[in-house]
Amino acid sequence: MVTLFGETMSRRTLATRTGALSQFAGVRLSTLGDGVERGIRQLEFRTGTGLRFTVLVDRAMDIAECEHAGRAVGWHSPSGFRHPGLHDYEGEGGLGWFRSMSGLNITCGLDHTLFMHDDPAGHYHYGPRTKVSSSLHGRIGTIPARLTGYGEHWDGDDCVLWAEGVVQQSTVFGEDLHLIRRIEADVGGDEIRLHDRVVNHGFYRTPHMYCYHINVGHPVLAQGARYVAPIRDVIWAAHADQYDAQGVGYRTAPAPIANFHEQVWQHDMAADPHGRVNVALVNEAIGFGFEVETLKAQFPAMYQWQNFHAGHYALGIEPSTNHVMGKDFARDRGELIELEHGQERRYDTVLRLLPDAAAVAGAVARIEAVARQPQEEYPQPSGIFPPIGGRSA
């Protein structure tokens, strides 16, 4: 059954209310037409509850805009939603990625995440290619998808909005990895479901690293907003040598700060009995929040990114396949995923809007029932990176 406007209705009853479901909810394809975003295909989802989000088909089918009843959730950076044809992957010493960094979710991978890195290329068996050079967070986020379908699907009296596409990160004498992405949202719902498969379509044994850079902005992020997570250990902080120099800890957000330097943590999260890890940013002052649900077996690592600089102002929730120390660290510990032809990895993630005080309180209670996070703002990082198993494909 579909619940809209305070009424639970069958498919037939809903059909009596309108000539087309699109009056209330649906998925619509359009093309952006101006500035740096000109030419990007996008899918606009509306669930009927106030949840609206856009999927950029030509940027790896990542989620750009996200709002609920007119209140923004997804971050818009100064870079804008830049057309991939304008992107210079290897520019600025590998930091050109920032010139396309914007939106609720940016997918990082498929063969590399984190900072710039040179990897030996012997496994690609091509003499002139001695190394694989990767820029920040990999190539996938600015590759256009082949859109394989979108629309609405009724199962009895339940309706799911959906879209599917394939994003190919491929070259000659190198990787041939395919991201097969399906995005779903229920009519009458406040959740977005991501179902990703990363498949080695080629015949070289190929490394695989994967991360979501999920960016939440104002008004969910505001002075006093809280980062809520089932943290059993604070493992690492990029700024540990000047831990409290900016006066901002990990739990409570400040107002925007001019010249703020980003702060990044890695936390070890506890999972619930079903293997789920839930992390939220909540603004209890206005009864609004956002929650990310992942599976510990798929994303064993979790980063927290703070960019509180005035004019940027975002908090990142970043589930990852690997520890923050990078590809060489993962390989040395036997934790680097390597895929043979036809092998794949799956990732199933829920992005949940918390539209009112009751939903916020429910999410906080659900998370705290799994593990109580450190109450102090500056918990000492342990430096202990737990082993990551299950690396054979």
N, C-alpha and C positions, 0 to 999 in steps of 0.2 A: 504493500500500500504506500501511497505517496502522501506525505503530510506537507501541506502548503497553507499559509495564512491561517494557521490554527485549526485546520480541518484535515482529517485523514480520509483520503478518497481512493476508490478503485479507479482503474484505468477508464472504465466507462463513465463514471461520475465526473472525473476530470475532463473527459472529452466533451461533456455537455456544457462545460463552462466557457469553451473557446473553440474557434475554428482551427487553431494550430497550437501545439505545445509551445512553440517559440514565443507566444505571448508571455509565458511565465519562465521558461527555461529552454536551454538548447546549446548547440555548438555551431558556430558560424565562422566560415573561412573568409578572410579578407586580406588585402595587401596594403601595407603602410606606404605613405606616399610623399613624405617630405623629410628634409634634413638627412642626418646620418642613417636613419632607419628606412629610408626610401627603398622600396622593392622587397622588404621582408614580408613573407607570408605569415599570418598569425591566425590562430584559432581562438575565438572567444567563447569561454564556458560561462554559463549562468545556471545556477541550480535552483533558483526561485526563492532561496532563503535570504538573499542578500550577498551570497558568495559569488564573486565574479573573478575570473582569472584568465590570463591570455597565455597561450603556448606559442613560442616563436619557432615555427616549422624550420626556418632557415638558420636557426642557431641551436641545432641539436635537440629541438623540441623541448627546450628548457622553458620554465615558467617565468614570465617577466612580471607583468602586473598581477597583483592580488589584493583584493579588498573585500570588506564585508559591510554591507549597508552603508557604503560610502566612506568607510574608515579604512585607510591604507594599511597594508601589512607588508607587502613586498617592497624592498628598497629600490629606489631610483638613484643611481649615482650620476655625477656630472658627465660621465662618458656617454650616457644614453644607450639606447638599444641599436648599436652600430651594425650596419650591414656587414656580413662576413667578407664581402669583396673588398672592403676598406681595411681589413685587418692585416697587420704585419706581424706574423707569429714570432719571428726571430728578431724583431725590432727592440731597441733600447736594452741591448744585452740580455734579452730574454724576459724583460719586464713589460713588453708591449701588450701583454695580456690584460693589464689594467685598463687599457684604452677601450676595451670591450666588456669591462666588468660592470654589470648592472642586472638587476632583477632579483626575484625571490630565490630562484635556484639556478646555479651555474654548475654544470657537470664538468668534472675534472677527470682526465684520463686520456685514452684508454690504456696506454702502455706506460704512462708516467703521471705522477702528481707531485706536488710540493715544488721546491725551488729548482733552478736550472741544474742540468746534469748531463754529463757525457758518459755514455754506456758503450762498452765494446760491441762491435757489430759483426764479430766473426760468425755468429749463428745465422746470419743472412747470406753467407757464402758469396760475397761479391768483393773482389780484391780492392777496388778503388774506395770502397766504403769501409773505413776503419773504425768509425764511431757513429753512434746515434746521439745527436744533440737534441735535448729537450729543453724547451723554455718553461716558464712558470706554469704549473698545473696542466700541462699537456695540450694536445691539439683539438680535442673533441668538441669543445664548447662553441667553436665558430665554424663548424661544418654543417651545411644544409642537410636536412633529412629528405628522404623520399617518402612522401606521405602516402601510406597504403590504405588509409580509411579513417572515417570519423562519422559521428552521428549519435543516434539514440537507440538503445536496445531495451525493449520491454520483455520482462520475464514474468508472466502473469500480471500482477498489479504493481510490480516494481520496475522502475525505469533507471537505466544507467546511461549517462553521457560518456562518450569514449572517443579516443583518437589513438592511432597507431602509426608508427613510422620506423624507418631504418636509416641509421646514420653510419656511413662507412668511413673509417679511418684507414686508408689503404694507400700503398705505394708499390712501385716495382723494386725488387730487392730489399724488401722491408716488411713491416707489419701489414696485415690484412684483417683487421678486427672490425666487427659489426656490432653496433649497439641497436638492439631491437626494443623499442620503447612503447609501452601502452600506458595511457593516462585515463583514469576513470573518476567520475564523481556522480553520486546519486542525486537524482532529482529530489529536492526536499532535504538534502544533506549539507553538512558543513565540513566534509572531508575531501581531500584530493589523494588518490591512490596512484603511486608510481610502481609499475612493474617493468623492470629492465632485465634484459638478457644481453650479456657480452659474449660473443661467439668468435672463435678463431676460424675465419673463413679460408685462411691461407694454409700453407704447408710448411712454414717455418715455425719452430717452437718459439713462442713470443711471450715476453713479460706482460703482465697485466696489473695495473694499479687503478684504484677507483675511489672517488670522493665526491660528495655533494657539498657545494659551498652555498648553504641556505642562509639568505640575508634578510633580516627582519629590521624594519625601519619604524619611524614615528607614525602613529601614536602608540603602537604596542611598546616600542622603545621610548622611554621618557625618564626623566629624573625619578628615581624610586622604583622603577621596574625591576623585577627580580628574575634572575636566571635560576631555574629550578631543575635539578637533575639528580638521579640516584648515584651520586659519586661515592665510590668506596676508596678511591685514592686519587689525589692530585699528583700526576706523574711528573709534569714538566711545565715550565713557563719560560717563554722566550726572553722575558725581561727579568729573570730571577736575580740577576746581579744588581738590579735597581728596582726591587720588587714593589715598593710603595712610593717611589719617587713622584709619580703622577697623582697620588692620592686616590687611585681607583682600584678596588679589589675585584674579585671575580663574581660576587653575588649580586651587587646592587649597582644599577646604572646611574651615572650622573647626567646632568644636562650637557649639551654640546660644549666642548672645550677647544678653543683655538690652539692649534699646533700640537694637538694630542698625537702621540706616537702609538701606533697599533700595539695591542697586547694580545698574545696568543697563549693558550694553555692546551695541554692534553690531559684528559681525565680518564680514569678507568671506571667504567659504569657497570653497576649491577643490573642484571636482567631479571625480569619477573619469571614465574614458573613456566611461561610459554616461550621464553627466550627473547622477549621484547624489551627494548630500551626506549624509554620515553623521556624527552627533554623538552622543557617549555620556557618561553619568555612570557611573563605575566605582568600586566599593569593593573594592579588591584584598585588603584585610585579611580579608574574609569570602567572597571569590569570588562577587560578585554585582554585576550592573549592568543598565543600561537604555540602549537605543540608538534613535535616531530617524533614519529614512532618508527624505529628500525628494528632489525633482528640482529642480535649480538653475533650470531654465527656468520652473518653476511658482512656486517660492519663492526669488527671487534674494537676499533679505535674511534675516539671521539675528540674533536678539537673544539675549542671555543675561541672565537675571534671578536675582538673589540676594536672598532674603528669609530671613536667618539669625537673625531675632529669636526669642528663646526663646518657645515656644508657637506659633510659626508655622512656621519652619524648612522651607524649600522652595527648590529650584533650578528655574528655568524655562528650557526650551529652546523658542524661539519663532521658527519659520519664518514669513516674512512676504512679502507681495507688494510691499512698499514700504519705503523707508528710514525710519528712526526719526523723521525730522524732520517727518513729517505730511503732510496732504492738500494744503495750499497749496504746500509744497515740491515735492511730486510733480507737481502741476498746472503749476507754473512751469517745470519741467524736461521737460514733455511725457511724464511717466511715470505719470500717473493713468489707470487702466483705466476706460473708459466703454463701456457695453454698450447696443447698440440692441436692439429687440425680437427675441427668439429667439436672440440671441448668448449664448455661454456660455464659462465657464472651467472647466478640470478640475484636480483636485488629487489626486495619488496618493501616499500616505504609508504607511510601514511603521513600526510601533512594535514593537521587538524586545526580548524579555527575554533577559538573559544570565545563565543560572541557575547557572553554576559557573565555576571559575577558567579552564578551557580556553576557554569561550565569551567570557569577559572578555578574555583574552589575544588571541584571534582578532580581536575587534572593535578592540582597540587597534592591532594590527598592520595591519589593513585600513585604518584611518583614517590612520595614520602613513605608509603607503605612498603616499597621495595627496598629503599635505603635512605638514610638521613644524611644529607650532604654536610660537609664541614660548615659550621656556623660562622667561623671567622672569615673575614674578607681576604686574608692573605695566608692561607694554609701553606706550610712549607712543602715544596715539591719533593717527592721521594726519590726521583731518578730511577725508579724501578719499572722497567718496561716488561709487563707480563708476556710470557710466550704466546704466540699466535699459532694455533694448530690448524689442521685441515687445509693445508696449502696445496696438496696434490689435487689436480683437477678431476 
